[in-house]
């Protein structure tokens, strides 16, 4: 896995959360980008082709637990 700074890591996990838990498509994530920002990165913590990878979902749960976003953790737990 490529190491990212905390801000980019957060973006990647939030995009993964939107796709895996909330059911967004890649197009939805792209539409949600702030295109007025220079050098916008499209980051995911998972392979968008395989969104149901259990190991990645567990890693996402660990990430959101670490940052104490328990609302997301509860939804991820239901998914698991």
mmCIF file of the N, C-alpha and C atoms, coordinates in Angstrom:
data_MODEL
# 
_entry.id   MODEL 
# 
loop_
_atom_site.group_PDB 
_atom_site.id 
_atom_site.type_symbol 
_atom_site.label_atom_id 
_atom_site.label_alt_id 
_atom_site.label_comp_id 
_atom_site.label_asym_id 
_atom_site.label_entity_id 
_atom_site.label_seq_id 
_atom_site.pdbx_PDB_ins_code 
_atom_site.Cartn_x 
_atom_site.Cartn_y 
_atom_site.Cartn_z 
_atom_site.occupancy 
_atom_site.B_iso_or_equiv 
_atom_site.pdbx_formal_charge 
_atom_site.auth_seq_id 
_atom_site.auth_comp_id 
_atom_site.auth_asym_id 
_atom_site.auth_atom_id 
_atom_site.pdbx_PDB_model_num 
ATOM 1   N N  . UNK A 1 1  ? 0.848   -1.185 0.000   1.00 0.00 ? 1  UNK A N  1 
ATOM 2   C CA . UNK A 1 1  ? 0.000   0.000  0.000   1.00 0.00 ? 1  UNK A CA 1 
ATOM 3   C C  . UNK A 1 1  ? 0.885   1.238  0.000   1.00 0.00 ? 1  UNK A C  1 
ATOM 4   N N  . UNK A 1 2  ? 0.476   2.233  -0.736  1.00 0.00 ? 2  UNK A N  1 
ATOM 5   C CA . UNK A 1 2  ? 1.199   3.494  -0.797  1.00 0.00 ? 2  UNK A CA 1 
ATOM 6   C C  . UNK A 1 2  ? 0.910   4.278  0.486   1.00 0.00 ? 2  UNK A C  1 
ATOM 7   N N  . UNK A 1 3  ? 1.966   4.840  1.078   1.00 0.00 ? 3  UNK A N  1 
ATOM 8   C CA . UNK A 1 3  ? 1.765   5.651  2.271   1.00 0.00 ? 3  UNK A CA 1 
ATOM 9   C C  . UNK A 1 3  ? 1.286   7.040  1.868   1.00 0.00 ? 3  UNK A C  1 
ATOM 10  N N  . UNK A 1 4  ? 0.255   7.503  2.549   1.00 0.00 ? 4  UNK A N  1 
ATOM 11  C CA . UNK A 1 4  ? -0.305  8.821  2.268   1.00 0.00 ? 4  UNK A CA 1 
ATOM 12  C C  . UNK A 1 4  ? -0.230  9.678  3.516   1.00 0.00 ? 4  UNK A C  1 
ATOM 13  N N  . UNK A 1 5  ? -0.185  10.976 3.315   1.00 0.00 ? 5  UNK A N  1 
ATOM 14  C CA . UNK A 1 5  ? -0.249  11.860 4.468   1.00 0.00 ? 5  UNK A CA 1 
ATOM 15  C C  . UNK A 1 5  ? -1.653  11.727 5.069   1.00 0.00 ? 5  UNK A C  1 
ATOM 16  N N  . UNK A 1 6  ? -1.836  12.127 6.321   1.00 0.00 ? 6  UNK A N  1 
ATOM 17  C CA . UNK A 1 6  ? -3.120  11.927 7.000   1.00 0.00 ? 6  UNK A CA 1 
ATOM 18  C C  . UNK A 1 6  ? -4.331  12.504 6.266   1.00 0.00 ? 6  UNK A C  1 
ATOM 19  N N  . UNK A 1 7  ? -4.166  13.657 5.635   1.00 0.00 ? 7  UNK A N  1 
ATOM 20  C CA . UNK A 1 7  ? -5.295  14.274 4.927   1.00 0.00 ? 7  UNK A CA 1 
ATOM 21  C C  . UNK A 1 7  ? -5.708  13.430 3.719   1.00 0.00 ? 7  UNK A C  1 
ATOM 22  N N  . UNK A 1 8  ? -4.728  12.969 2.952   1.00 0.00 ? 8  UNK A N  1 
ATOM 23  C CA . UNK A 1 8  ? -5.024  12.150 1.777   1.00 0.00 ? 8  UNK A CA 1 
ATOM 24  C C  . UNK A 1 8  ? -5.570  10.784 2.191   1.00 0.00 ? 8  UNK A C  1 
ATOM 25  N N  . UNK A 1 9  ? -5.057  10.244 3.284   1.00 0.00 ? 9  UNK A N  1 
ATOM 26  C CA . UNK A 1 9  ? -5.561  8.969  3.795   1.00 0.00 ? 9  UNK A CA 1 
ATOM 27  C C  . UNK A 1 9  ? -7.029  9.111  4.189   1.00 0.00 ? 9  UNK A C  1 
ATOM 28  N N  . UNK A 1 10 ? -7.356  10.231 4.814   1.00 0.00 ? 10 UNK A N  1 
ATOM 29  C CA . UNK A 1 10 ? -8.740  10.485 5.225   1.00 0.00 ? 10 UNK A CA 1 
ATOM 30  C C  . UNK A 1 10 ? -9.665  10.572 4.000   1.00 0.00 ? 10 UNK A C  1 
ATOM 31  N N  . UNK A 1 11 ? -9.212  11.251 2.974   1.00 0.00 ? 11 UNK A N  1 
ATOM 32  C CA . UNK A 1 11 ? -9.989  11.351 1.737   1.00 0.00 ? 11 UNK A CA 1 
ATOM 33  C C  . UNK A 1 11 ? -10.207 9.965  1.142   1.00 0.00 ? 11 UNK A C  1 
ATOM 34  N N  . UNK A 1 12 ? -9.148  9.169  1.112   1.00 0.00 ? 12 UNK A N  1 
ATOM 35  C CA . UNK A 1 12 ? -9.243  7.823  0.538   1.00 0.00 ? 12 UNK A CA 1 
ATOM 36  C C  . UNK A 1 12 ? -10.247 6.972  1.298   1.00 0.00 ? 12 UNK A C  1 
ATOM 37  N N  . UNK A 1 13 ? -10.182 6.971  2.627   1.00 0.00 ? 13 UNK A N  1 
ATOM 38  C CA . UNK A 1 13 ? -11.113 6.161  3.409   1.00 0.00 ? 13 UNK A CA 1 
ATOM 39  C C  . UNK A 1 13 ? -12.536 6.692  3.326   1.00 0.00 ? 13 UNK A C  1 
ATOM 40  N N  . UNK A 1 14 ? -12.715 7.998  3.243   1.00 0.00 ? 14 UNK A N  1 
ATOM 41  C CA . UNK A 1 14 ? -14.065 8.541  3.091   1.00 0.00 ? 14 UNK A CA 1 
ATOM 42  C C  . UNK A 1 14 ? -14.662 8.166  1.737   1.00 0.00 ? 14 UNK A C  1 
ATOM 43  N N  . UNK A 1 15 ? -13.856 8.213  0.681   1.00 0.00 ? 15 UNK A N  1 
ATOM 44  C CA . UNK A 1 15 ? -14.354 7.796  -0.627  1.00 0.00 ? 15 UNK A CA 1 
ATOM 45  C C  . UNK A 1 15 ? -14.706 6.312  -0.632  1.00 0.00 ? 15 UNK A C  1 
ATOM 46  N N  . UNK A 1 16 ? -13.874 5.501  0.000   1.00 0.00 ? 16 UNK A N  1 
ATOM 47  C CA . UNK A 1 16 ? -14.167 4.071  0.106   1.00 0.00 ? 16 UNK A CA 1 
ATOM 48  C C  . UNK A 1 16 ? -15.446 3.849  0.894   1.00 0.00 ? 16 UNK A C  1 
ATOM 49  N N  . UNK A 1 17 ? -15.613 4.577  1.991   1.00 0.00 ? 17 UNK A N  1 
ATOM 50  C CA . UNK A 1 17 ? -16.828 4.462  2.801   1.00 0.00 ? 17 UNK A CA 1 
ATOM 51  C C  . UNK A 1 17 ? -18.067 4.787  1.968   1.00 0.00 ? 17 UNK A C  1 
ATOM 52  N N  . UNK A 1 18 ? -17.995 5.879  1.222   1.00 0.00 ? 18 UNK A N  1 
ATOM 53  C CA . UNK A 1 18 ? -19.139 6.271  0.391   1.00 0.00 ? 18 UNK A CA 1 
ATOM 54  C C  . UNK A 1 18 ? -19.520 5.165  -0.592  1.00 0.00 ? 18 UNK A C  1 
ATOM 55  N N  . UNK A 1 19 ? -18.515 4.520  -1.180  1.00 0.00 ? 19 UNK A N  1 
ATOM 56  C CA . UNK A 1 19 ? -18.798 3.481  -2.175  1.00 0.00 ? 19 UNK A CA 1 
ATOM 57  C C  . UNK A 1 19 ? -19.254 2.182  -1.524  1.00 0.00 ? 19 UNK A C  1 
ATOM 58  N N  . UNK A 1 20 ? -18.533 1.721  -0.521  1.00 0.00 ? 20 UNK A N  1 
ATOM 59  C CA . UNK A 1 20 ? -18.785 0.401  0.051   1.00 0.00 ? 20 UNK A CA 1 
ATOM 60  C C  . UNK A 1 20 ? -20.008 0.401  0.969   1.00 0.00 ? 20 UNK A C  1 
ATOM 61  N N  . UNK A 1 21 ? -20.130 1.405  1.809   1.00 0.00 ? 21 UNK A N  1 
ATOM 62  C CA . UNK A 1 21 ? -21.208 1.417  2.810   1.00 0.00 ? 21 UNK A CA 1 
ATOM 63  C C  . UNK A 1 21 ? -22.453 2.134  2.294   1.00 0.00 ? 21 UNK A C  1 
ATOM 64  N N  . UNK A 1 22 ? -22.266 3.274  1.652   1.00 0.00 ? 22 UNK A N  1 
ATOM 65  C CA . UNK A 1 22 ? -23.414 4.061  1.213   1.00 0.00 ? 22 UNK A CA 1 
ATOM 66  C C  . UNK A 1 22 ? -23.875 3.736  -0.202  1.00 0.00 ? 22 UNK A C  1 
ATOM 67  N N  . UNK A 1 23 ? -23.095 2.906  -0.915  1.00 0.00 ? 23 UNK A N  1 
ATOM 68  C CA . UNK A 1 23 ? -23.516 2.463  -2.233  1.00 0.00 ? 23 UNK A CA 1 
ATOM 69  C C  . UNK A 1 23 ? -23.289 3.449  -3.364  1.00 0.00 ? 23 UNK A C  1 
ATOM 70  N N  . UNK A 1 24 ? -22.411 4.424  -3.153  1.00 0.00 ? 24 UNK A N  1 
ATOM 71  C CA . UNK A 1 24 ? -22.111 5.379  -4.212  1.00 0.00 ? 24 UNK A CA 1 
ATOM 72  C C  . UNK A 1 24 ? -21.353 4.664  -5.324  1.00 0.00 ? 24 UNK A C  1 
ATOM 73  N N  . UNK A 1 25 ? -21.494 5.156  -6.544  1.00 0.00 ? 25 UNK A N  1 
ATOM 74  C CA . UNK A 1 25 ? -20.687 4.691  -7.657  1.00 0.00 ? 25 UNK A CA 1 
ATOM 75  C C  . UNK A 1 25 ? -19.502 5.614  -7.850  1.00 0.00 ? 25 UNK A C  1 
ATOM 76  N N  . UNK A 1 26 ? -18.577 5.212  -8.684  1.00 0.00 ? 26 UNK A N  1 
ATOM 77  C CA . UNK A 1 26 ? -17.412 6.052  -8.961  1.00 0.00 ? 26 UNK A CA 1 
ATOM 78  C C  . UNK A 1 26 ? -17.850 7.405  -9.505  1.00 0.00 ? 26 UNK A C  1 
ATOM 79  N N  . UNK A 1 27 ? -18.889 7.395  -10.333 1.00 0.00 ? 27 UNK A N  1 
ATOM 80  C CA . UNK A 1 27 ? -19.392 8.651  -10.899 1.00 0.00 ? 27 UNK A CA 1 
ATOM 81  C C  . UNK A 1 27 ? -19.872 9.589  -9.798  1.00 0.00 ? 27 UNK A C  1 
ATOM 82  N N  . UNK A 1 28 ? -20.514 9.034  -8.765  1.00 0.00 ? 28 UNK A N  1 
ATOM 83  C CA . UNK A 1 28 ? -20.989 9.853  -7.646  1.00 0.00 ? 28 UNK A CA 1 
ATOM 84  C C  . UNK A 1 28 ? -19.823 10.503 -6.907  1.00 0.00 ? 28 UNK A C  1 
ATOM 85  N N  . UNK A 1 29 ? -18.757 9.727  -6.701  1.00 0.00 ? 29 UNK A N  1 
ATOM 86  C CA . UNK A 1 29 ? -17.571 10.259 -6.030  1.00 0.00 ? 29 UNK A CA 1 
ATOM 87  C C  . UNK A 1 29 ? -16.955 11.374 -6.870  1.00 0.00 ? 29 UNK A C  1 
ATOM 88  N N  . UNK A 1 30 ? -16.870 11.152 -8.174  1.00 0.00 ? 30 UNK A N  1 
ATOM 89  C CA . UNK A 1 30 ? -16.321 12.180 -9.060  1.00 0.00 ? 30 UNK A CA 1 
ATOM 90  C C  . UNK A 1 30 ? -17.172 13.445 -9.027  1.00 0.00 ? 30 UNK A C  1 
ATOM 91  N N  . UNK A 1 31 ? -18.492 13.282 -9.021  1.00 0.00 ? 31 UNK A N  1 
ATOM 92  C CA . UNK A 1 31 ? -19.388 14.439 -8.967  1.00 0.00 ? 31 UNK A CA 1 
ATOM 93  C C  . UNK A 1 31 ? -19.238 15.209 -7.661  1.00 0.00 ? 31 UNK A C  1 
ATOM 94  N N  . UNK A 1 32 ? -18.817 14.521 -6.602  1.00 0.00 ? 32 UNK A N  1 
ATOM 95  C CA . UNK A 1 32 ? -18.685 15.123 -5.277  1.00 0.00 ? 32 UNK A CA 1 
ATOM 96  C C  . UNK A 1 32 ? -17.369 15.887 -5.105  1.00 0.00 ? 32 UNK A C  1 
ATOM 97  N N  . UNK A 1 33 ? -16.442 15.731 -6.050  1.00 0.00 ? 33 UNK A N  1 
ATOM 98  C CA . UNK A 1 33 ? -15.148 16.402 -5.950  1.00 0.00 ? 33 UNK A CA 1 
ATOM 99  C C  . UNK A 1 33 ? -15.296 17.911 -6.094  1.00 0.00 ? 33 UNK A C  1 
ATOM 100 N N  . UNK A 1 34 ? -14.421 18.621 -5.422  1.00 0.00 ? 34 UNK A N  1 
ATOM 101 C CA . UNK A 1 34 ? -14.349 20.072 -5.560  1.00 0.00 ? 34 UNK A CA 1 
ATOM 102 C C  . UNK A 1 34 ? -13.413 20.363 -6.724  1.00 0.00 ? 34 UNK A C  1 
ATOM 103 N N  . UNK A 1 35 ? -13.961 20.485 -7.917  1.00 0.00 ? 35 UNK A N  1 
ATOM 104 C CA . UNK A 1 35 ? -13.151 20.652 -9.116  1.00 0.00 ? 35 UNK A CA 1 
ATOM 105 C C  . UNK A 1 35 ? -12.498 22.025 -9.214  1.00 0.00 ? 35 UNK A C  1 
ATOM 106 N N  . UNK A 1 36 ? -12.848 22.919 -8.299  1.00 0.00 ? 36 UNK A N  1 
ATOM 107 C CA . UNK A 1 36 ? -12.200 24.217 -8.274  1.00 0.00 ? 36 UNK A CA 1 
ATOM 108 C C  . UNK A 1 36 ? -10.834 24.165 -7.607  1.00 0.00 ? 36 UNK A C  1 
ATOM 109 N N  . UNK A 1 37 ? -10.536 23.040 -6.982  1.00 0.00 ? 37 UNK A N  1 
ATOM 110 C CA . UNK A 1 37 ? -9.260  22.877 -6.297  1.00 0.00 ? 37 UNK A CA 1 
ATOM 111 C C  . UNK A 1 37 ? -8.228  22.354 -7.292  1.00 0.00 ? 37 UNK A C  1 
ATOM 112 N N  . UNK A 1 38 ? -7.070  22.956 -7.290  1.00 0.00 ? 38 UNK A N  1 
ATOM 113 C CA . UNK A 1 38 ? -5.990  22.526 -8.183  1.00 0.00 ? 38 UNK A CA 1 
ATOM 114 C C  . UNK A 1 38 ? -5.437  21.192 -7.676  1.00 0.00 ? 38 UNK A C  1 
ATOM 115 N N  . UNK A 1 39 ? -5.078  20.312 -8.602  1.00 0.00 ? 39 UNK A N  1 
ATOM 116 C CA . UNK A 1 39 ? -4.482  19.014 -8.279  1.00 0.00 ? 39 UNK A CA 1 
ATOM 117 C C  . UNK A 1 39 ? -5.395  18.137 -7.424  1.00 0.00 ? 39 UNK A C  1 
ATOM 118 N N  . UNK A 1 40 ? -6.644  18.039 -7.798  1.00 0.00 ? 40 UNK A N  1 
ATOM 119 C CA . UNK A 1 40 ? -7.573  17.170 -7.085  1.00 0.00 ? 40 UNK A CA 1 
ATOM 120 C C  . UNK A 1 40 ? -7.163  15.723 -7.324  1.00 0.00 ? 40 UNK A C  1 
ATOM 121 N N  . UNK A 1 41 ? -7.038  14.964 -6.258  1.00 0.00 ? 41 UNK A N  1 
ATOM 122 C CA . UNK A 1 41 ? -6.709  13.549 -6.362  1.00 0.00 ? 41 UNK A CA 1 
ATOM 123 C C  . UNK A 1 41 ? -7.967  12.722 -6.152  1.00 0.00 ? 41 UNK A C  1 
ATOM 124 N N  . UNK A 1 42 ? -8.073  11.664 -6.924  1.00 0.00 ? 42 UNK A N  1 
ATOM 125 C CA . UNK A 1 42 ? -9.165  10.708 -6.738  1.00 0.00 ? 42 UNK A CA 1 
ATOM 126 C C  . UNK A 1 42 ? -8.552  9.525  -6.007  1.00 0.00 ? 42 UNK A C  1 
ATOM 127 N N  . UNK A 1 43 ? -8.830  9.451  -4.728  1.00 0.00 ? 43 UNK A N  1 
ATOM 128 C CA . UNK A 1 43 ? -8.195  8.455  -3.875  1.00 0.00 ? 43 UNK A CA 1 
ATOM 129 C C  . UNK A 1 43 ? -9.219  7.492  -3.308  1.00 0.00 ? 43 UNK A C  1 
ATOM 130 N N  . UNK A 1 44 ? -8.839  6.235  -3.239  1.00 0.00 ? 44 UNK A N  1 
ATOM 131 C CA . UNK A 1 44 ? -9.648  5.201  -2.602  1.00 0.00 ? 44 UNK A CA 1 
ATOM 132 C C  . UNK A 1 44 ? -8.730  4.354  -1.731  1.00 0.00 ? 44 UNK A C  1 
ATOM 133 N N  . UNK A 1 45 ? -9.255  3.821  -0.664  1.00 0.00 ? 45 UNK A N  1 
ATOM 134 C CA . UNK A 1 45 ? -8.497  2.908  0.182   1.00 0.00 ? 45 UNK A CA 1 
ATOM 135 C C  . UNK A 1 45 ? -8.723  1.467  -0.261  1.00 0.00 ? 45 UNK A C  1 
ATOM 136 N N  . UNK A 1 46 ? -9.502  1.286  -1.312  1.00 0.00 ? 46 UNK A N  1 
ATOM 137 C CA . UNK A 1 46 ? -9.799  -0.052 -1.817  1.00 0.00 ? 46 UNK A CA 1 
ATOM 138 C C  . UNK A 1 46 ? -9.695  -0.053 -3.334  1.00 0.00 ? 46 UNK A C  1 
ATOM 139 N N  . UNK A 1 47 ? -9.753  -1.231 -3.893  1.00 0.00 ? 47 UNK A N  1 
ATOM 140 C CA . UNK A 1 47 ? -9.804  -1.378 -5.342  1.00 0.00 ? 47 UNK A CA 1 
ATOM 141 C C  . UNK A 1 47 ? -11.278 -1.268 -5.725  1.00 0.00 ? 47 UNK A C  1 
ATOM 142 N N  . UNK A 1 48 ? -11.680 -0.205 -6.437  1.00 0.00 ? 48 UNK A N  1 
ATOM 143 C CA . UNK A 1 48 ? -13.099 -0.017 -6.765  1.00 0.00 ? 48 UNK A CA 1 
ATOM 144 C C  . UNK A 1 48 ? -13.721 -1.174 -7.543  1.00 0.00 ? 48 UNK A C  1 
ATOM 145 N N  . UNK A 1 49 ? -12.899 -1.998 -8.147  1.00 0.00 ? 49 UNK A N  1 
ATOM 146 C CA . UNK A 1 49 ? -13.431 -3.158 -8.867  1.00 0.00 ? 49 UNK A CA 1 
ATOM 147 C C  . UNK A 1 49 ? -13.887 -4.242 -7.896  1.00 0.00 ? 49 UNK A C  1 
ATOM 148 N N  . UNK A 1 50 ? -13.271 -4.287 -6.705  1.00 0.00 ? 50 UNK A N  1 
ATOM 149 C CA . UNK A 1 50 ? -13.608 -5.297 -5.687  1.00 0.00 ? 50 UNK A CA 1 
ATOM 150 C C  . UNK A 1 50 ? -14.018 -4.617 -4.381  1.00 0.00 ? 50 UNK A C  1 
ATOM 151 N N  . UNK A 1 51 ? -15.177 -3.968 -4.358  1.00 0.00 ? 51 UNK A N  1 
ATOM 152 C CA . UNK A 1 51 ? -15.567 -3.197 -3.167  1.00 0.00 ? 51 UNK A CA 1 
ATOM 153 C C  . UNK A 1 51 ? -15.955 -4.054 -1.966  1.00 0.00 ? 51 UNK A C  1 
ATOM 154 N N  . UNK A 1 52 ? -16.187 -5.342 -2.153  1.00 0.00 ? 52 UNK A N  1 
ATOM 155 C CA . UNK A 1 52 ? -16.649 -6.181 -1.055  1.00 0.00 ? 52 UNK A CA 1 
ATOM 156 C C  . UNK A 1 52 ? -15.538 -6.991 -0.403  1.00 0.00 ? 52 UNK A C  1 
ATOM 157 N N  . UNK A 1 53 ? -14.287 -6.549 -0.558  1.00 0.00 ? 53 UNK A N  1 
ATOM 158 C CA . UNK A 1 53 ? -13.147 -7.236 0.039   1.00 0.00 ? 53 UNK A CA 1 
ATOM 159 C C  . UNK A 1 53 ? -13.232 -7.100 1.563   1.00 0.00 ? 53 UNK A C  1 
ATOM 160 N N  . UNK A 1 54 ? -13.450 -8.236 2.254   1.00 0.00 ? 54 UNK A N  1 
ATOM 161 C CA . UNK A 1 54 ? -13.656 -8.206 3.697   1.00 0.00 ? 54 UNK A CA 1 
ATOM 162 C C  . UNK A 1 54 ? -12.460 -7.617 4.441   1.00 0.00 ? 54 UNK A C  1 
ATOM 163 N N  . UNK A 1 55 ? -11.257 -7.937 3.995   1.00 0.00 ? 55 UNK A N  1 
ATOM 164 C CA . UNK A 1 55 ? -10.062 -7.415 4.656   1.00 0.00 ? 55 UNK A CA 1 
ATOM 165 C C  . UNK A 1 55 ? -10.021 -5.888 4.586   1.00 0.00 ? 55 UNK A C  1 
ATOM 166 N N  . UNK A 1 56 ? -10.401 -5.323 3.445   1.00 0.00 ? 56 UNK A N  1 
ATOM 167 C CA . UNK A 1 56 ? -10.412 -3.869 3.305   1.00 0.00 ? 56 UNK A CA 1 
ATOM 168 C C  . UNK A 1 56 ? -11.509 -3.246 4.168   1.00 0.00 ? 56 UNK A C  1 
ATOM 169 N N  . UNK A 1 57 ? -12.651 -3.914 4.253   1.00 0.00 ? 57 UNK A N  1 
ATOM 170 C CA . UNK A 1 57 ? -13.738 -3.398 5.093   1.00 0.00 ? 57 UNK A CA 1 
ATOM 171 C C  . UNK A 1 57 ? -13.309 -3.391 6.558   1.00 0.00 ? 57 UNK A C  1 
ATOM 172 N N  . UNK A 1 58 ? -12.594 -4.431 6.984   1.00 0.00 ? 58 UNK A N  1 
ATOM 173 C CA . UNK A 1 58 ? -12.083 -4.472 8.360   1.00 0.00 ? 58 UNK A CA 1 
ATOM 174 C C  . UNK A 1 58 ? -11.043 -3.380 8.591   1.00 0.00 ? 58 UNK A C  1 
ATOM 175 N N  . UNK A 1 59 ? -10.203 -3.123 7.590   1.00 0.00 ? 59 UNK A N  1 
ATOM 176 C CA . UNK A 1 59 ? -9.214  -2.053 7.685   1.00 0.00 ? 59 UNK A CA 1 
ATOM 177 C C  . UNK A 1 59 ? -9.906  -0.692 7.773   1.00 0.00 ? 59 UNK A C  1 
ATOM 178 N N  . UNK A 1 60 ? -10.991 -0.534 7.011   1.00 0.00 ? 60 UNK A N  1 
ATOM 179 C CA . UNK A 1 60 ? -11.760 0.709  7.058   1.00 0.00 ? 60 UNK A CA 1 
ATOM 180 C C  . UNK A 1 60 ? -12.370 0.889  8.450   1.00 0.00 ? 60 UNK A C  1 
ATOM 181 N N  . UNK A 1 61 ? -12.875 -0.191 9.036   1.00 0.00 ? 61 UNK A N  1 
ATOM 182 C CA . UNK A 1 61 ? -13.432 -0.135 10.392  1.00 0.00 ? 61 UNK A CA 1 
ATOM 183 C C  . UNK A 1 61 ? -12.347 0.295  11.383  1.00 0.00 ? 61 UNK A C  1 
ATOM 184 N N  . UNK A 1 62 ? -11.165 -0.270 11.243  1.00 0.00 ? 62 UNK A N  1 
ATOM 185 C CA . UNK A 1 62 ? -10.056 0.090  12.123  1.00 0.00 ? 62 UNK A CA 1 
ATOM 186 C C  . UNK A 1 62 ? -9.703  1.570  11.979  1.00 0.00 ? 62 UNK A C  1 
ATOM 187 N N  . UNK A 1 63 ? -9.678  2.062  10.742  1.00 0.00 ? 63 UNK A N  1 
ATOM 188 C CA . UNK A 1 63 ? -9.363  3.471  10.519  1.00 0.00 ? 63 UNK A CA 1 
ATOM 189 C C  . UNK A 1 63 ? -10.379 4.377  11.203  1.00 0.00 ? 63 UNK A C  1 
ATOM 190 N N  . UNK A 1 64 ? -11.666 4.120  10.971  1.00 0.00 ? 64 UNK A N  1 
ATOM 191 C CA . UNK A 1 64 ? -12.686 4.994  11.553  1.00 0.00 ? 64 UNK A CA 1 
ATOM 192 C C  . UNK A 1 64 ? -12.786 4.836  13.068  1.00 0.00 ? 64 UNK A C  1 
ATOM 193 N N  . UNK A 1 65 ? -12.404 3.678  13.598  1.00 0.00 ? 65 UNK A N  1 
ATOM 194 C CA . UNK A 1 65 ? -12.317 3.513  15.048  1.00 0.00 ? 65 UNK A CA 1 
ATOM 195 C C  . UNK A 1 65 ? -11.187 4.382  15.594  1.00 0.00 ? 65 UNK A C  1 
ATOM 196 N N  . UNK A 1 66 ? -10.036 4.351  14.906  1.00 0.00 ? 66 UNK A N  1 
ATOM 197 C CA . UNK A 1 66 ? -8.880  5.146  15.340  1.00 0.00 ? 66 UNK A CA 1 
ATOM 198 C C  . UNK A 1 66 ? -9.180  6.639  15.381  1.00 0.00 ? 66 UNK A C  1 
ATOM 199 N N  . UNK A 1 67 ? -9.982  7.120  14.443  1.00 0.00 ? 67 UNK A N  1 
ATOM 200 C CA . UNK A 1 67 ? -10.299 8.560  14.435  1.00 0.00 ? 67 UNK A CA 1 
ATOM 201 C C  . UNK A 1 67 ? -11.599 8.853  15.188  1.00 0.00 ? 67 UNK A C  1 
ATOM 202 N N  . UNK A 1 68 ? -12.149 7.817  15.827  1.00 0.00 ? 68 UNK A N  1 
ATOM 203 C CA . UNK A 1 68 ? -13.333 7.926  16.685  1.00 0.00 ? 68 UNK A CA 1 
ATOM 204 C C  . UNK A 1 68 ? -14.582 8.419  15.953  1.00 0.00 ? 68 UNK A C  1 
ATOM 205 N N  . UNK A 1 69 ? -14.766 7.952  14.731  1.00 0.00 ? 69 UNK A N  1 
ATOM 206 C CA . UNK A 1 69 ? -15.990 8.247  13.975  1.00 0.00 ? 69 UNK A CA 1 
ATOM 207 C C  . UNK A 1 69 ? -16.909 7.039  14.135  1.00 0.00 ? 69 UNK A C  1 
ATOM 208 N N  . UNK A 1 70 ? -17.542 6.975  15.290  1.00 0.00 ? 70 UNK A N  1 
ATOM 209 C CA . UNK A 1 70 ? -18.290 5.785  15.676  1.00 0.00 ? 70 UNK A CA 1 
ATOM 210 C C  . UNK A 1 70 ? -19.589 5.591  14.904  1.00 0.00 ? 70 UNK A C  1 
ATOM 211 N N  . UNK A 1 71 ? -20.136 6.658  14.354  1.00 0.00 ? 71 UNK A N  1 
ATOM 212 C CA . UNK A 1 71 ? -21.330 6.515  13.521  1.00 0.00 ? 71 UNK A CA 1 
ATOM 213 C C  . UNK A 1 71 ? -20.993 5.677  12.280  1.00 0.00 ? 71 UNK A C  1 
ATOM 214 N N  . UNK A 1 72 ? -19.865 5.977  11.663  1.00 0.00 ? 72 UNK A N  1 
ATOM 215 C CA . UNK A 1 72 ? -19.444 5.191  10.503  1.00 0.00 ? 72 UNK A CA 1 
ATOM 216 C C  . UNK A 1 72 ? -19.091 3.767  10.931  1.00 0.00 ? 72 UNK A C  1 
ATOM 217 N N  . UNK A 1 73 ? -18.457 3.635  12.089  1.00 0.00 ? 73 UNK A N  1 
ATOM 218 C CA . UNK A 1 73 ? -18.089 2.303  12.586  1.00 0.00 ? 73 UNK A CA 1 
ATOM 219 C C  . UNK A 1 73 ? -19.318 1.414  12.738  1.00 0.00 ? 73 UNK A C  1 
ATOM 220 N N  . UNK A 1 74 ? -20.400 1.964  13.258  1.00 0.00 ? 74 UNK A N  1 
ATOM 221 C CA . UNK A 1 74 ? -21.624 1.181  13.461  1.00 0.00 ? 74 UNK A CA 1 
ATOM 222 C C  . UNK A 1 74 ? -22.170 0.687  12.117  1.00 0.00 ? 74 UNK A C  1 
ATOM 223 N N  . UNK A 1 75 ? -22.139 1.538  11.111  1.00 0.00 ? 75 UNK A N  1 
ATOM 224 C CA . UNK A 1 75 ? -22.631 1.141  9.790   1.00 0.00 ? 75 UNK A CA 1 
ATOM 225 C C  . UNK A 1 75 ? -21.721 0.097  9.153   1.00 0.00 ? 75 UNK A C  1 
ATOM 226 N N  . UNK A 1 76 ? -20.427 0.231  9.368   1.00 0.00 ? 76 UNK A N  1 
ATOM 227 C CA . UNK A 1 76 ? -19.480 -0.751 8.825   1.00 0.00 ? 76 UNK A CA 1 
ATOM 228 C C  . UNK A 1 76 ? -19.672 -2.093 9.537   1.00 0.00 ? 76 UNK A C  1 
ATOM 229 N N  . UNK A 1 77 ? -19.892 -2.074 10.847  1.00 0.00 ? 77 UNK A N  1 
ATOM 230 C CA . UNK A 1 77 ? -20.134 -3.306 11.604  1.00 0.00 ? 77 UNK A CA 1 
ATOM 231 C C  . UNK A 1 77 ? -21.350 -4.049 11.061  1.00 0.00 ? 77 UNK A C  1 
ATOM 232 N N  . UNK A 1 78 ? -22.406 -3.319 10.735  1.00 0.00 ? 78 UNK A N  1 
ATOM 233 C CA . UNK A 1 78 ? -23.607 -3.944 10.164  1.00 0.00 ? 78 UNK A CA 1 
ATOM 234 C C  . UNK A 1 78 ? -23.280 -4.590 8.839   1.00 0.00 ? 78 UNK A C  1 
ATOM 235 N N  . UNK A 1 79 ? -22.433 -3.947 8.050   1.00 0.00 ? 79 UNK A N  1 
ATOM 236 C CA . UNK A 1 79 ? -22.045 -4.476 6.750   1.00 0.00 ? 79 UNK A CA 1 
ATOM 237 C C  . UNK A 1 79 ? -21.257 -5.780 6.908   1.00 0.00 ? 79 UNK A C  1 
ATOM 238 N N  . UNK A 1 80 ? -20.378 -5.816 7.902   1.00 0.00 ? 80 UNK A N  1 
ATOM 239 C CA . UNK A 1 80 ? -19.582 -7.023 8.132   1.00 0.00 ? 80 UNK A CA 1 
ATOM 240 C C  . UNK A 1 80 ? -20.454 -8.168 8.609   1.00 0.00 ? 80 UNK A C  1 
# 
